[in-house]
Amino acid sequence: MRAARRGPRAAATPQRSIRLTRYVVAALAATALVAVSASASTAAPGLAPRAAAAGGIGMRLVDAPVTARNDPRARIYIVDHLAPGAVIHRRIEVSNTTASTVHVVLYPAAATIANGAFLGAAGHTPNDLSTWTSVHPGAANVPAGGRVMATVTITLPRDAAPGERYGVVWAEARSAPIAGGGVVQISRVGIRLYLSVGPGGPPAANFTIDSLTAKRSPDARPMVLATVHNTGGRALDLSGTLRLLAGPGGLSAGPFPANLGITLAIGDTAPVTIALDKRLPAGPWDARITLHSGLLERSARATITFPDTGASPSVSTTSTRPGWLYPAIAGLAVLLLSVAAMLVVLRRRRRRSSNDCSSPFLILSRPPIPTQAEARGTISLLYGLRRDG
């Protein structure tokens, strides 16, 4: 039987801790309902690594695919594209910053993307991806101030249907019941799973920034809502900045960071919000926005004016190119012209060589033409040889 195909090699990732979310579960009879949401960090690329919050448990991804070494998403989440029958392994680290040993249970569970948010399902709710995923060890006692390593293994069945699936690998800790109250406090911290299934390379990711809307929050803070449409074949985790140019009196402002935590499912459209400074004048402004998802970048611009209250009508955007694009195009043009010139020179040299030599063999240099005296001496020599013969 043919061995299962292994996934890409993994590379070590820098430390990245995941925000801890706590949930309180009331014990009602013998059943407890736990409502949770994914709490994996969506910190923008380039931020310094952070330790787990004081007095809690933290979790980080240790390995990432070598092929995605430059993708910031692959250094925080398990993001991959696999063919049916493939197997991958990723190491994770669980840390404990409390003053006592904590018993932690590690397990996979289902997740969905809805309304621009990545949502972990309640408890151990399964889906296809969670049933393909295992964690070893499944539980560990993490000492105070200590760390424990575990391995996440994803094994795809050979008949796995194409498409993208989502899940979470959770580390869960439970407190002892409060005396007389029957209340248990559950802490979960997780790493997101984004797995695309199918033959060949991964589907291309893409998105458009369709419009910008200027508005005021209830406390009169100016805000911009960018309407983003996922037109590609992968889910997106969006981050980015907005700059305001050519404002009243030639003012400019920014860059202002976009609110983090927007995850866009395939085909979905959602707003990305950018909160601005209250001191900004109403405008008009030349608003320029740049958004990222991993290595994918898109930019757009529109002229906006902030209303006194509420929201202004949405303004359609025009896409702009990154600042490095035009120099890159110019450099490429120079390179192509240089290559074309070299080809012309080489072709002329070959043409000359073909005129001088129609034979495919090597031609030695021609001897010099003899002078008249040398020619006369040669003839005399030949005549003498004939007479002697």
DANORTA-V412377 format. One line per field, one symbol per residue. phi: phi as a letter, one per 20 degrees, with the letter a starting at -180 (. if undefined). A space follows every 10 residues. Layout:
phi: ???
This chain:
phi: .ffffefffd dfdffbedfe ddcddeedld ccdddccfcf fdffgnffgd ffggmbdcbb eedbfgfdfe efffeddecb ccegnfcccc eccddcdeeb fcedddaebf bccblmcecf ffldgebgff fedcccfebb eefgmdcceb dedddeffdf ffpdccabed ddccefgfgm dmddeddccb dfdccedrfm ffffeabcde bccebcfgem ffbcddedde dddcfcdebr bccdclegmm fcbofdfffe oeddfgnecb eddcedefef ffofceecdc ccbmeecccb baecceffbm cegfdfedfc egfeffgfff ffffffffff ffffffffff ffffffbeef efdfffffff ffffffffff fffffffff
